[in-house]
Amino acid sequence: MGSAPAQIPTSFGHELRACLRCRLVKTYDQFRDAGCENCPFFKMEEDHERIVEVTTPNFNGIISVMDPSRSWAARWLRIGKFAPGCYTLAVSEPLTEEMQHICQEERVQYVPPKRM
Amino acid sequence: MDRKGKGKQIAGAGSSSGKKRKGGVEFRDEGLRINSKRKKPGVLQFFEESAEVGYYGGSSDEECDMDDVFNDMEDEPEVETSGKDDKGGKGKGSSSFVFPKEEEMNEDDYDRMMEERYKPGSGFVRYAADDVKSSIEMDALVPTAHDPPIWKIKCAIGREKHSVFCLMHKFVELRKIGTKLKILSVFFVEHVKGFIFIEADKEQDVLEACMSLNGIYATRMMLLPKSEAPHLLTVQRKTKTFSEGTWARIKSGKYKGDLAQVVAVSDTRGKALIKLIPRIDIAALTQKYGGGVVAQKASES
């Protein structure tokens, strides 16, 4: 039936944040409780300050992906390999250098946002 | 092909140019020079090299010239370039190419080079997955006939975001009880108000998904042309960044219509500090503090 979906945000206010690497959208509290399902190496559930470092409240557009493997939109947005969940179309800033380094060490892909 | 002793004799012992160089070649990590257009002289014809000319810092036919390689070896100052074939003006600033004389290379140097190349974080190693992703450069990828169609559905204005989350919740809840919501994804775009977009194989799937959900009017449904889809998903940076000193006009509230000037901008927070002329209601203030002289005549303000 597909992989387990990520937590879905339960509120829509300013607590919503998007992970800067995978663009998953959840509330701050959800990141604090369960970390990011696609980026467990950030260990947000252990280090709460990290949440502020790797997520941002500045993002544009939301897409709910039920079946990432079959969705064209998910593939186009490069989230086709991630868990089902709510993602944003674009984030405002890139990951810090330090965090990018962690991505490289973990051999995970990171694509910085395009500047229009 | 008379190369005056610089070409084919390199691999051999005791070439005229060979004896001028110190034993072992300093192998640079940047990569190998490629003679892309000529048959590689000497040992190089047996040397397998990548064809990525661009990676190795630019190329031109001229740079294939072996003479320049010797001439340009910057970090071997003691190497006397044989002036015989000096082609003068072809000297290149970038000396990021070296012949790998495998037989002559120092073991330690080789180890060091390999280590540098393959350590995590170096740009040298490229995985097949990377290439695939960048070659399907997402901007150019238009949905094909194999991809599911995208439907444009009318939605209550201002409730687009809510509807998108709602459908995701519905999917998760149905999944728990074993039913599968058949739509593949749903999204909204900031600048297209009053609509959400659902990716699904069949119109029926969309109708089922939107059934009994408030704010989604599935009866008004249109098929989106495939060519428009990438454009939708490309987020335009709608807010132009403005700098300090820009003028602005307040749109709502007490100061509606007033002129203001930007004092400071915080992009990360999406906020700006502005200054404007305060609107202070003196009468209300004085009454509040219970003081002041009440005007004898009723004054109109």
Interface residues (C-beta under 8 A of the other chain):
Chain A: M1 P5 I8 P9 F12 T56 N58 N60 G61 I62 I63 S64 V65 M66 D67 R70 S71 W72 A73 A74 R75 W76 L77 R78 P84 G85 C86 L89 A90 S92 E93 H101 Q104 E105 R107 Q109 R115 M116
Chain B: P120 G121 A129 D130 K133 M138 L141 P143 D147 P148 I150 K161 H162 V164 F165 L167 M168 H169 F171 V172 R175 K180 L181 I183 L184 S185 V186 F187 F188 V189 E190 E199 A229 P230 L233 V235 Q236 R237 D267 T268 R269 G270
